[in-house]
């Protein structure tokens, strides 16, 4: 019988109070209320730390680098106390034959219990010769390791949807993990994914012993259930028709909406604007760069990053930033639409006045 999280923390000198605080952080990470802390405590006291196998295929290791920057809990606590990371080519100490022994031993001793995490797409063209490890193709390794895994998680855009490797013309025949195995796959897309989201998915599997609720693309709804656009702090500027026209203009300095600069926030589902990065410090839009839609399928092929969408599903002002109000009177719901336009014109004036006052004060 392996160690539990609580046993591992006890050996390191953690007090019961520190353990309970740690459980509280874990509960928050996976979206449980205060009442759910007891569930986390029970899991960490009684359940054996899960064995983890983390495979690398066609990728840049960005997902691993992102995971290392998790803060809830920090990656050191996760690796030493919460999970048994038995195989991960970037982080593991063994190499060569010793590394392969770690992999085969885990598959044998933890059959049906280990969690498989996969980073990168898998090439299938020309018998998979474009990504091979110890003489085996990536696809054959994936099939072998996934067969007895308790759960499979695809990290990042590449493993979830093919990523840049599968972008046209896709010379290696790269595919997403879910296209190559028959069991359910939890897709955690992004280029790379948000580290705290990655940690939350692992914590969910450990505490609740089941995969989280997924959307139609296999993504956890808790983190991919809303558009970046819906929770963006620049959304009021969008609604008021206040847009950045070039990266160095006055509107950019005022923090106006980046839609015309190619922002894909209106069609991208992710937790960037809520969870953020680097312990909640910022995210791309807050740093002045438009969302590139990296958590959506085929984002590399969805046109130039800095060319804005001509339109996207919506109503009134959301139909297109270029033609605000010009076609509203042509619809059968002209009265309602006109009211929406008038409201947004008022918003435009109010926000513009506020920005003008701030400019005078500065």
URZI-V382099 format. One record per residue. RES is the residue in three letters. SS is DSSP state (H for helix, E for strand, C for the rest). OMEGA is omega as a letter, one per 40 degrees, with the letter a starting at -180 (NA if undefined). Layout:
RES_SS_OMEGA, RES_SS_OMEGA
//
This chain:
UNK_C_i, UNK_C_a, UNK_C_i, UNK_E_i, UNK_H_a, UNK_H_i, UNK_H_i, UNK_H_a, UNK_H_i, UNK_H_a, UNK_H_i, UNK_C_i, UNK_C_i, UNK_C_i, UNK_C_i, UNK_H_i, UNK_H_i, UNK_H_i, UNK_H_i, UNK_H_i, UNK_H_i, UNK_H_i, UNK_H_i, UNK_H_i, UNK_H_i, UNK_H_i, UNK_H_i, UNK_H_a, UNK_H_a, UNK_C_i, UNK_C_i, UNK_C_i, UNK_C_a, UNK_H_i, UNK_H_a, UNK_H_a, UNK_H_i, UNK_H_i, UNK_H_i, UNK_H_i, UNK_H_a, UNK_H_a, UNK_H_a, UNK_H_i, UNK_H_a, UNK_H_a, UNK_C_i, UNK_E_i, UNK_C_a, UNK_E_i, UNK_E_a, UNK_E_i, UNK_E_a, UNK_E_a, UNK_E_i, UNK_E_i, UNK_C_a, UNK_E_a, UNK_C_a, UNK_C_a, UNK_C_i, UNK_H_i, UNK_H_i, UNK_H_i, UNK_H_i, UNK_H_a, UNK_H_a, UNK_C_a, UNK_C_i, UNK_C_a, UNK_E_a, UNK_C_e, UNK_C_i, UNK_E_a, UNK_H_i, UNK_H_i, UNK_H_a, UNK_H_a, UNK_H_a, UNK_H_a, UNK_H_a, UNK_H_a, UNK_E_i, UNK_E_a, UNK_E_a, UNK_E_a, UNK_E_i, UNK_E_a, UNK_C_a, UNK_C_a, UNK_C_a, UNK_C_i, UNK_C_a, UNK_C_i, UNK_C_i, UNK_H_a, UNK_H_a, UNK_H_i, UNK_H_a, UNK_H_i, UNK_H_i, UNK_H_a, UNK_H_a, UNK_H_i, UNK_H_a, UNK_H_i, UNK_H_a, UNK_H_a, UNK_H_a, UNK_C_a, UNK_C_i, UNK_C_a, UNK_C_a, UNK_C_i, UNK_E_i, UNK_E_i, UNK_E_a, UNK_E_i, UNK_E_i, UNK_C_i, UNK_E_a, UNK_E_i, UNK_E_i, UNK_C_a, UNK_H_i, UNK_H_i, UNK_H_i, UNK_H_a, UNK_C_a, UNK_C_i, UNK_C_a, UNK_E_i, UNK_E_a, UNK_C_i, UNK_C_i, UNK_E_i, UNK_E_i, UNK_H_a, UNK_H_a, UNK_H_i, UNK_H_i, UNK_H_a, UNK_H_a, UNK_H_a, UNK_H_a, UNK_H_a, UNK_C_a, UNK_C_i, UNK_C_i, UNK_C_i, UNK_E_i, UNK_E_i, UNK_E_i, UNK_E_a, UNK_E_i, UNK_H_a, UNK_H_a, UNK_H_a, UNK_H_a, UNK_H_a, UNK_H_a, UNK_C_i, UNK_H_a, UNK_H_i, UNK_H_a, UNK_H_i, UNK_C_i, UNK_C_e, UNK_C_i, UNK_C_a, UNK_C_a, UNK_C_a, UNK_C_a, UNK_E_a, UNK_E_i, UNK_C_a, UNK_H_a, UNK_H_a, UNK_H_a, UNK_C_i, UNK_C_a, UNK_C_a, UNK_C_a, UNK_C_i, UNK_C_i, UNK_E_i, UNK_E_i, UNK_E_a, UNK_C_a, UNK_C_a, UNK_C_e, UNK_C_i, UNK_C_i, UNK_C_a, UNK_H_a, UNK_H_i, UNK_H_i, UNK_H_a, UNK_H_a, UNK_H_i, UNK_H_i, UNK_H_i, UNK_H_i, UNK_H_i, UNK_H_a, UNK_H_a, UNK_H_a, UNK_H_i, UNK_C_i, UNK_C_i, UNK_C_i, UNK_C_i, UNK_C_a, UNK_E_i, UNK_C_a, UNK_C_i, UNK_C_i, UNK_C_a, UNK_E_i, UNK_E_a, UNK_H_a, UNK_H_a, UNK_H_a, UNK_H_a, UNK_C_a, UNK_C_i, UNK_E_i, UNK_H_a, UNK_H_a, UNK_H_a, UNK_H_a, UNK_C_a, UNK_C_i, UNK_C_a, UNK_H_i, UNK_H_i, UNK_H_i, UNK_H_a, UNK_H_a, UNK_C_i, UNK_C_i, UNK_C_a, UNK_E_i, UNK_C_i, UNK_C_i, UNK_C_a, UNK_C_a, UNK_C_a, UNK_C_a, UNK_H_i, UNK_H_i, UNK_H_i, UNK_H_i, UNK_C_i, UNK_C_i, UNK_C_a, UNK_E_a, UNK_C_a, UNK_H_a, UNK_H_i, UNK_H_i, UNK_C_a, UNK_C_i, UNK_C_a, UNK_H_a, UNK_H_a, UNK_H_a, UNK_C_i, UNK_E_a, UNK_C_a, UNK_C_a, UNK_H_a, UNK_H_i, UNK_H_a, UNK_H_i, UNK_C_a, UNK_E_i, UNK_C_i, UNK_C_i, UNK_C_a, UNK_C_a, UNK_E_i, UNK_C_a, UNK_C_a, UNK_C_i, UNK_C_i, UNK_C_i, UNK_C_a, UNK_C_i, UNK_C_i, UNK_C_i, UNK_C_i, UNK_C_a, UNK_C_i, UNK_C_i, UNK_C_i, UNK_C_i, UNK_C_a, UNK_H_i, UNK_H_a, UNK_H_a, UNK_C_i, UNK_C_i, UNK_C_a, UNK_C_a, UNK_C_i, UNK_C_a, UNK_C_i, UNK_C_i, UNK_C_i, UNK_C_i, UNK_C_a, UNK_C_a, UNK_C_a, UNK_C_i, UNK_H_a, UNK_H_a, UNK_H_a, UNK_C_i, UNK_C_a, UNK_C_a, UNK_C_a, UNK_C_a, UNK_C_i, UNK_C_a, UNK_C_a, UNK_C_a, UNK_H_a, UNK_H_a, UNK_H_a, UNK_C_i, UNK_C_i, UNK_C_a, UNK_H_a, UNK_H_i, UNK_H_a, UNK_H_i, UNK_H_i, UNK_H_i, UNK_H_a, UNK_H_i, UNK_H_i, UNK_H_a, UNK_H_i, UNK_H_i, UNK_H_i, UNK_H_a, UNK_H_a, UNK_H_a, UNK_H_a, UNK_H_i, UNK_H_i, UNK_H_i, UNK_H_i, UNK_H_i, UNK_H_i, UNK_H_i, UNK_H_i, UNK_H_i, UNK_H_a, UNK_H_a, UNK_C_NA
//
